[in-house]
Amino acid sequence: MADIFDEPASPAGGGGLIRLRLDIGYDGTNFSGWAVQPGWRTVQGVLTDAVRTVLRLPELRLVVAGRTDAGVHASGQVAHLDVPVEAWQTQDGRLLRRLAGLLPPDVRVTGARPVSPDFDARFAALWRRYVYRITDSDTGPDPLRRLDTVAWPRPLDAAAMQQAAGQLLGLHDFAAFCRHRAGGSTIRTLQRLEVVRAAELIEITVQADAFCHSMVRSLVGALAAVGAGLRPERWPAGLLELDRRADEVTVAPPHGLNLVEVGYPPDPELAARVGQTRAVRQPG
């Protein structure tokens, strides 16, 4: 997952503009990630074209909560954009249905509403929550869930994985679990890391204030190594002492990962949150 703090957010709406929040879900299987890349099919590119067409705008910019990588899914993605007031007024009440008729079946806008001009999908977020699905069944994933559930080649001890997960919580430098990005910080607050088994399905819930590139999938890979008995329970936490990417950590496949929710403060606290996040994440 790409670092979400590597580009500035658009300014708050003004001068006849209104800020809209979009809630988005997509199957990442056939997308080359969120961010626009020339010559590649991306969620941002497909969604931008559809919104422009429906609202009859020459251009627009979507600011997203988390720029997911190729193959990663989202059921709770959030973005914002600024549009002319009249463009929204002409579509209010019809926008979701019109977008559903225009978008391909692997992406949907599930909500669209005006928000405070202080709302920023990226910088106002308090946390992002992901869920990673693994099965260690001998027969592999249920055929109807094969696109969002990873078949693990070894039996996994979920209790051992949970023990290892608990040692990673809190504010740390997660450099060992992140792919290097020039100028990017790897210091994050991991708020939640839970491993829950239900029969032959294991779900790993990961929540933090933000994530650096490939951090979630690397955490899953490290926990899976513990669950498979290849590493001791203390091993993932020991990697926090490194100031570089740990080559021995396997990055789990992308299709097991789903962005399920993004949390935001109440409207009166949005501006303060945006200022705080910018101050922490950007070099000063």
ABEGO torsion letter per residue (X at the ends): XBBAAABBBBBBBBGGBBBBBBBBBBBAAABAEABBBBGBBBAAAAAAAAAAAAAGBABBBBBBABBBBBGBBBAABBBBBBBBAAAAAAABGAAAAAAAAABBAABBBABBBBBBAABBAAAABABBBBBBBBBABAAEBBAAAAAABBBBABBBBAAAAAAAAAAABEBBBAAAABBBBBGBBABBBBABBBBBBBEABBBBBBBBABBBBGAAAAAAAAAAAAAAGABBAAAAAAAAABABBBAABBBBBAAABBBABBBBBBAAAAAAAAAAAAAAABBX
